[in-house]
Amino acid sequence: MYEWFISCRYLRARHKQKFISLISLISVAGITVGVMALIVVLAVFSGFTNGLRDQILAINSHIIVQQPGGIRDYHNLRQQILTLPGVSGASPYLYSQTLISSPSGGGGMILRGIDPATAAGVIGLPNQLIQGTLQDLETPEQRGLPNIILGKELAAELLVTVGDKVRLISPSGPLTPMGVIPRIKTCRVSGIFESGMYEYDSTLAYMAMPDVRAFLESDDLAHGIEVAVFKKELNRADQIAAAIMNSIDTPVIAKDWMAMNRNLFAAFKLEKIGMFICVALIVLVAALNIVSALIMVVMEKERDIAILKSMGATSASIMRIFFNQGLIIAVSGTGLGILGGLGLCELLSRYQFIELPSHVYPMTTLPIKVLPLDVTIIGLAAIVITLCATLYPSWRAAQVRPGEVLS
């Protein structure tokens, strides 16, 4: 245990060269700053990834079940899906790309036909409505006009609000000798939703399935069935999708949210690893400072080392003395960095100092999510890097020869 006593004494002692103490403090500060930066950066990446995932799943379902040519017996298929373990809801849908216009403008959009009675348990649209309700889609206007729910940005572009009328135009109308006659349908805006993602809010609209079917003049079928799983089963959506394909009598294709957004989340994961490596260089620079500081301590304490060796201390004991010094510096810097990083994350999460432009990012404030695994990896990596930096100075101290120093 005397190695720890001497290590602590060397750390507390005033060095003949004050520059050595300064480098030691800079080393501790460097490790602290590096660990803090790593924790905050990875917390932002994790928060951004989780926030984007939640917003995507608020618009889209966890699993989509489809059949080539559409699903005709979708009521029976929905009931079969609901009996499977892990499934919390299922709802048929229709999908079409169409044009929309108002007296003030127009453009392209994506029209989704939903079943208001079952969609509430599958997609997050009811929680995103800032005007109107989902049940309004089931109640057409007295004049017989179908109701439609628009995204906030789409409604702003068309300069319409609840109660105004818009016109849907489908370019895939009947073919005549004069050409294609587009289908045109006048609708009443019954609601406006805001998902927080500009891409969805500016291009998406909802109508009841019978109204979309009448507009497209299609048969009684669904383009697919949206399936929701329980929150605790969210990361097992791929397994539930496989169970759906294996359990249903008729051949179906089931895609889970991870497969549909694999490229996006793989890019986030790669960027997170890249940022970890880049910011970890701060810890590496601090570790190099520890090398220089300990080497100078060894040079200053050569006489003490020689006396210890002449009193019976082994080379391994001398190595442990200076290795323990590096360990104390590593643990101190890492501990301070973890405390500072968690404290900064708490401040950013609670007070939200940094705001993001909503038309650029899918969220308005800087997202923060601290993962215990990330903090553990950061702490262990910082300590390992620092301890590796102490190996050469410790070995150098063990090579001191008492006869040469004391002669």
Order of alpha helices (4+ residues) and beta strands (2+ residues): alpha-alpha-beta-alpha-beta-beta-alpha-alpha-beta-beta-alpha-beta-beta-beta-beta-alpha-beta-alpha-beta-alpha-beta-alpha-alpha-alpha-alpha-alpha-alpha
